[in-house]
């Protein structure tokens, strides 16, 4: 240990042999009752070179070596040779280093049970390098750059309880022989390029409690009885098809299921496990009604995510008995009916997402009882009525989105008391009155667009110093734009188009995109950063280019027909000056970038006047029609 201490002298090692001569008292060193060194942890010692590793192997009593969280780039052959002869060595942890190259060939190590090489940059194929590790129980090779297929010989390691090959570049099928690993408890194959089907014989592994193969390219149906012994199943982000097997959710040990982002169809099975904690089936093609999940049998259900499917019917009121529910996501379906007021009884609810459905009725006032609610999104439905003033009771609410409904009335003045709110989306409703004082912690967005708000823009908005986007467009706001809005230092977008504003535009900084079109009484005395209108500039450029090119092409054809042989003789008899002839005028020059709709319309009008002089009335009428269509756009 003295030699090892000297080798580590220039690292972040806390060892100091002059202060403490007993190695058993050094940090990271564990000894037996007879003062024999058994476990050595050098994790986080700032190790860069691997020179010390062969010295470690001189500790013949070593049972565990942990050199994780360092900057080692290689494992010396001398280490493999020397430590491979320590029969009592059970654990090697090289995770979170900078190892490169191929997987080392482990000679010896007959007693090694745990090998962790995760979070490195190892590459190549996983081949015969591990063949002598006859006692291996846990194999951690995740987050490297391994490629190739999973060898079926992996099934020869009969003692394996854990295999983690996630976050590599592995491809091909899962070998059926993996189902022969009778002691396997955890199998993690996530984030690779694996394909084919899920082996049906996995249901025969009575010890398997966790199977994760998400973010691959698996296809085909879900095998029956797959969850017979499982506690946790994650097959999300694949290409699995067909319906959900009737027994998939009903197995007694099952706790979490994630089948989101697949191509599943059909309905949700009615039989569910009483142990179920998390059910994620979002982004599939599931249909039918959501089963009346009674939490008398689902008392542990905490996360329910069924978004982006084709579910119909109403939201089951029985969900209100799921007192442990923290997240409810039923967004982007075809659900109808009202929002059940009974959901207000779910005291642990933190996230409610019901957007993009066909829900109607009013916002339940009982939602004010959800004291820990942080996100409420019921946007893009057909809700009516007013915003309950009691909504200000939700003191932990950070994101409120009620956009795209038919809400009316005023914004409750008490909204200013919502001290945690960082995003407020109330656009596309029928809200009216004046804009009240807003919560000062707003950061992401304040959207009150496309409503019926009147009066002045409140000077108090200057207090929203962290706000990034302010959208008050498509209302009936009048008066001047307060100069104080310049004090909103985090503002990046100010959208005020289609109001009745007047006066001078304050000199906003160049980092603020300002959209003021549709306010004819505003005077822009500065600011090249003022955006022309609600349409994207790129779209207007494309539109202008298409119209300009069409006009130029039509004009060319027209000139060909008008300038008959007699006209050509007349022109030839009166030639233009040389300088003019070299620069023929363009009736409709296409600008390199259409900066505004008005500029484009002005060019169009000039062109039409010219066309009246050189063409017949029909052509001018045609261009007037085109102009009219463009004005509509």
N, C-alpha and C positions, 0 to 999 in steps of 0.2 A: 504493500500500500504506500510505502514511502516513495518508491520509484514512480508510482502512478500519481501521487500528489505533486511530485516535482514536474512531471509532464504537463500537468494541468495548472501549473503555477501562473502561466500567462493568460489564463482564461478567466471567466467570471466565477470560477469555483470558489466556494466559501471555505474550503479546507485550509487550515493553517496548522501545520505540524508542530510549529514552535509553541503555539498556544495550547494545543490539545494533541497529546501524543497517542491517545487511544482512538484508533480508527472507528471503533464501534459507536463513538459519540459524534462522529462527523455527520454532517447533513447528507441524507440520502443513503446512508449505510445502515443496514439492519443485520444484527448478529443473532446467533442462537444463544441459548442460555449458557453455553460453554464458550462464549466469546468467539465463535467461528462466524466469519462473514458469509451471509446467505443471500441477501438481496442488495443490489447496488443500483441506485437511481441517480443518474447524472442529467436528468431532464432539466432543460433551461439553463445549462451552465455556459452557454455561449460557445460551444465547441465548434471549431471550424475544420481542423485536420483530424484524420482518423488514426494518427500514429499511436495513440494510447491504447487502442483496442486490443492488439495482441498482448499487451501487458495485463489487461483485465483478465485474460484467459489463464493467467498463472494462479488465479484464485480458484483452486480446485474444488472448493466447497460451494461455488456460486450456483444459486438456484434461479435467480432472476436478474436480468440486466435491462435497464431502461435508459436509453440515450435519446429519448424523444425531445422534440422542441429545441433542436440545435440547428447547425448549418453544415452538417456532414454531407459530403458529396459522393463518398464511396465506402464500401466495406472491404477492407484488405483481405487478400487470400490467406494471409497468416492468421487472421482472426478466425476464418472458417476452419482452417486446419487445427488450430489450437483449441478453440472452444468446442469444436465438434466432438472432441474426446471427453468432455465433461458430461458424464452420464446423468448427473443430477440437475443439469440446466433445463428448466421448464419454460422459461419465458424470455423472449427477445422482443424488445420494442424499439424500433427505429423510426417510428412515425414522426411526421412533421419535421423532416429534414430536407435536404436538397439532393437526395440520391438520384443518380442518372445511370443510364446504361441498362443492360438486361438484368433479369432476375438472377441473383447469385445461386450457384449450385451448392446445396447444403449437404456436405459429406458428414456422416456421423449424426450427432444431435438425436440420438435414439430416444432420449427422454423428453425432447421438446414438445410442449403441449400448446403453447400460444406463440404465434409468429405475427407480428404487426409491422408491416411495411407501408402502411397507408399514408396519404398526404406526402408523396414524393413525386419524382419525375421519371420513374422507371418505365421502360418501354419494352417492346418485343412481345413474344408469345409466352404464355405460361405453359411450359413443357415438362421436362423430366427433372427440373431443378429441385423439386420437393419430394422426389420419390423415396428418399430414405427417412423421411420424417414419419415413422410408423406410429408414433404416439400422438400425432398432431390432433388437437381438439378445436382450436380456433385459428382461422386463417383470415387475416385482414390485409387485403391488397387494394382497397378502394382508393380513388382519387390519384391514379397514376395514368400512364398512357399505354397500357397493355392493349394489344390487338389480337386478332385471330379468334379462334373458337374456344369454348369451354371443353376441356378434355374429359372424355367419359371415364378415364382412369381416375378422375377425382373421386369416383365412387369406391375406389379401393382403400381410401382412408376411412376405414370403418369407425374410427373413434370421433370423427368430426361432429361437433355440435353447432359450430358457427362458421358460415362462409359469407364473406363480404367482398364482392367483386365490383361494387358500384362505382360509377363515374370513371369508366375507362372507355375503350373503343372496341370492346368485344363484339363479335358478330356471330351469325349462325344460330342453330337451335340450342335449346336446353337439352342435354343428353337425358334420355329416359332413365338411365342408370342412376342418376342423382336420387331417384325415388327409392334406391336400395339403401341409402344412408339411414339406417334405422335409429340412430341416436341424434340426428340433425334436429336442432331446435330453431335456428335462425338462418334464413337464406335471403341474402340481399343482392339483387342483380340490377338495381336501378341505374338509369342514365347510361345505357350502352346502346348498341345497334343490333341487339338480339331480335330474332324474328321467329316465325313459325307459331305453333300452338303451345298452350300451357299443358305440360304433361299430366295426364289423368291420374297417374299412379302416385302423385304427390299426396293424394288423400289417404294413402296407405302408411304415411310416416306419422305414427302415433305421437311422436315427441315434437313434431313441428308446430311451433306456436306463432312464428312470424314469417311471412313470405312477402317480400317487396320486389316487384319487377316493373315498377313504373318508369315511364319515359324510355320506352323501347319501341319496337315495331311488331309486337305480337298481334296475331290475328286469329280468326276463328272463334268458336263459342267458348264460354266459360265451362270448364268441366264440372259435372255434377259431384257433389260431396267434397268439393275442394276445401271447404271450411270445416270439415268434420272435426278436426282437432285444433284448428287455428284460433288464435286470439286476435291477430292483426293481419289484415290483407290489404295490400296496395298494388293495384294493377292500373292505376290512372295513366293517362297520356299514352295510350296504345291504340290499336285498331281492332279491338275485340268486337265481335258482332253477335247477333242473335239476342235472345231474351235472357233475363236473369233467372237462373235455375231456382225452382221453388224452395229448395232447402238452403240456398246460399246465406240468407240472413237469419236463419232460425237455429243454428247450432248453438248449444248452451254456453260454450266458452267464448264465443265471438264478442269482441269489444270494439274494434274499429274496422270499417270497410271503406275503401276509396276506389271507386270504379269510374271516377269522373274523366271526361275527355276521351271517350271511346265512341263506338258506333252502335251502342246497345239500343234495342227497341222493346216494345211491349210494355207491360205494367210492372209496378213494384209488388213483389210478393207480400201477401198479407201477414204471413207468419214471420215474426221477428224475435230475436233473442232478447231476453230480459237483461242480459249483460251488456247490451249494445250501448256504447258511449258516443261514437262518432259514425255518422252515415253520410257519405259524400257520393252522390250519383249525378252531379251536374254535368252539363254539356254533353248530353247524349241525345237520343231520339225517343226517349221514353214518353209514354202517353197515358191516357186514362186519368182517373181521379187519384189524388193522393190518399192512400189508405188512412182510415181513422185510427191513427197511432195512439192507443190509449197508454198513458204513462203509468197506469197501474201495473203494466207489464214492462214499460220502458222507463222506469224511474231513474235510470242512470244516463239517459240520453242527454248529451251536452251540446253536440254540434249536428245540425241537420241542414244539409246543403243539396238542394234539388234544382238549382237554377239552370236556365238555358235548355229546357226540354219542351215538351208539348203537352204538359199536364192541363187538364180542364177541371171544371167543377169549382167548388169553393175551398177556402182554407179550412181544414178541419178544426172545429172548436175544441176537440179533445186534446189538441196540442197544449192547451192551457194547463193541463195536469202534469206537464213535463217540467217540474219545478227546478230541475238542474240545467235547463236549456240556457246556453250562453249565446249561441249564434243560430239564427234562423234565416236562411237564404232561399227564397222561393221565386227569385227574380226571373224575368224573361220567359214566362210561360203564357198560358191562355186562361188563367184563373179569373173567375168572375165573382160577383157578390160583394159583400162588404168586408172590411177588415174586422175580424172578430175582436170585440171589446175585451173578451176574456184573456187575450194575450197580455193585457195590462197586469195580470196576476203573476206573470213570470218575473219574479223579483231579481233573478240573477241574469236576466237578458241584457247583453251588451251590444249586440249587432242585429238589426232587423233590416233585411233587404227584400222589398216586395215590388221593385220597379218593373216597368215594361210588362204589365199584365192588363187586365180589363176590369180592375176593381172599381167599385163605385161606393156611393155613400160618403159619410163624413169621417174625418180623422177621429178615432175614439179618444175621448177625453181621459179615459183610463190609462192611456199611455203615459200620462204625467206621473204615474206611480212607479215607472221603471227608473229607479233612482241611479242605477249604474249604467244606463244606456249611453253608449258613445257614438253609435252610428244609426241613423234612421233615414232610410231611402224608400219613399213611396212614389217616386217620380214616374211620369208617363203612364198614368192611369186616367180614370175619369172621376176622380174624387170631387165632391162638391162641399158647400158649406164654407165656414171660415176656419182660420187657424186658431185652435184653442189657446186662450191666454194662459192656461195652466201649463203649456208646453215649456214655459220658462222655469218650471220646477226641475227640469232635466239639467241639473248643474254639471253633469259630467259629459253632456253631449258635445261632441267635437265636429260632427258632420251632419247637417240637416239638409235633405234634398227632397223638396216637394214640387219640383219643376214639372211642367207639362200636364197639369190637371185643370179643373174648372173651379178652383178655389176663389172665393170672393170675400168682400169685406176688407178690413184694414189689417196691417201687420200689428200685432199686439205691442203696445209700448213696453211691456215687461220683457220683451226680447233683449233689451239692453242689459238685463241682469244675467244673461247666459255667459258666464265668464270663461267657459272652456271652449266655446264655439270658434272654430277656425275656418269653417266653410258653410256658406248659406246660399242655397240655390232655390229661388222662388220664381224664376222666370216662367213665361208661357202659362199664365193664369189669368184671372179677372180681378186681381187685387187692386184696390183703389185707395184714395186718400193721399196723405203726404207720407214722405219717408221718415220714419221715426229714428231716434237715436239707436245706433247699432253697437253690438258688443265690440269692445276695443281690441279683443284678441284675434279678430278675424285676420286670416293670413292667406289662404289659398284663393278664395273667390267670394265676392258678393255679387250675386246675379239677381236683379229685379227686372230684367228685360221683359218686353211684350206683356205689359200689364196696363193699368189705367191710372197710374200715379200722376198726381198733379202737384203744383206748387214749385218751390225753388229746390235746387240741389242743396241739401243741408251743409252749412259750413262745418258742422261737427264731424263730417267724414274725415277731416284732416287728422282726427285722433287715431284713425286706422293706419298707423305708421308701418304695420307689417303686411298690409294687404297688397297682393300682387295683381289681381284682376278685379276691376270695377265695371260692371255692365248695367247701365240704366237705359239702354236703348229701347226704342219703340214704346214710349210712354207719352205723357202730355206735360212734361216738365217745362217750366218757363223760367225767365230771368237769365241772369248771367252765370257763367261757370265760375265758382268761387276761386279766387287766386290762392286761397289757402290749400287747395288740393295739391299744389306744388310741394307741400310739406310731406306728402305721402311718399317717403323715400324708397319704399319697396315696390311701388307701383310700376308695373311693366305694360299693362294694357288698360286704357280708358276708353270705354265704348259708350257713346252718347248719341248715336245717329237716330234720326227720326223722332225728334222732340220739337219743342217750340222755343229753343234757347236763343239768346241774343247777346249782343255785346262783344267785347274782344276776347279772343282765346288766350288764356294765360300761357306764358312761355315754359311749357313743360320740357324736361330734359330730353336729350336725344335717345335715351334708353326707354322712353315711354312711347308706345304705339297708341296714337290717338285717332279715334274714328268719330267724326262729327258730321257726316253727310246728312242731308235731310233737315238741316237747321239753317234756313236761308238767311236768317238775321244775324248769324254769327260772322264776326270779322276776324280773319286769320292774319295777324300782322307779323307772324314769325313762322317758325316750325315747318321745316321740310318733312318732319316725321308724321304729319297728319295723314291718316289713311283715308282714301277716297270714299269708301262705302262698305257695306256689309259683305260684298262679294270679294273673293280672294283676288289679289292682283294678278296672279298667274292665270286665273280663269279669264280675266278681262283681256289680258294680253293675247291669249289664244283666240278669244272671240273677235278682238280687233283685227288680228292677223287674218283670220278666216274671211271677215267681211271685206277687209281691204283687198285681199287677194282676189276675192270674187268680183269686186268692183273693177279692179284693174283688168282682169281677164275679159269681163263683159265690155269694158271700154275699148279694149284692143279689137274685139270682134266688131264693135260699133264703128270704130274708125275705118276698118277695112271696108265696111259696107257704105259708109257715107262718102269717103273719098273715092268717088268714081274717077274714071279716066279723065273727065273734064276738069274735076277739081285738082287732080294731080297736075294737069297741064297748067292750070291757073297758078298753082303754087310754084311750079318750076319757072314760070314766067316772071314771078316776083319773089325771088329767093330771099330768105332771111339773112341778116348779117351773120358773118362767120361765127362770131362768138356766141350768138343765140342759137344758131343751128347746131353747134356742138353741145349745147346744154338744153335739150328739149324739155319743156316744162312737164312736170307730173301733175295730173289732175288730182290724184288721191295718193299722196305719199304715205306709206305705211310707217308709223313711228316705231323706233326700236323698242319702246316700252310704253304701253298705254298707261299714263299716270292717273287719268280720271275718266269717268264716264262722260263728263261734260266736254272734256277736250276731244274725245272721240266723236261725240255728237257734233261738235263744231266743225271738225274735219269733214264729217259726213255732209253737213249743210253746204259747205263750200263746194264739195264735189257735185251735189245736186244742182247748185246754181250753174256750175260749169256745164253739167250735162244738159241743162235746159237750152243752153246756147248752141250746143253741137249736135243734139239729138232731137228726136221727135217727142211729143208729149207723152207717149206711152212709156218710154224709157224712164223719164222723170217720175212718172206715176209708180213705176216698178220700184224705183229707189226710195220713194216716199214710203211705200209699203214695207220695205226692208227696214227703213229707219224706225217706223212705228213698232215693228216687232222687236227691234233692239231696245227701244225705250221701255218696252214692257219687261225685258230681261233686267 
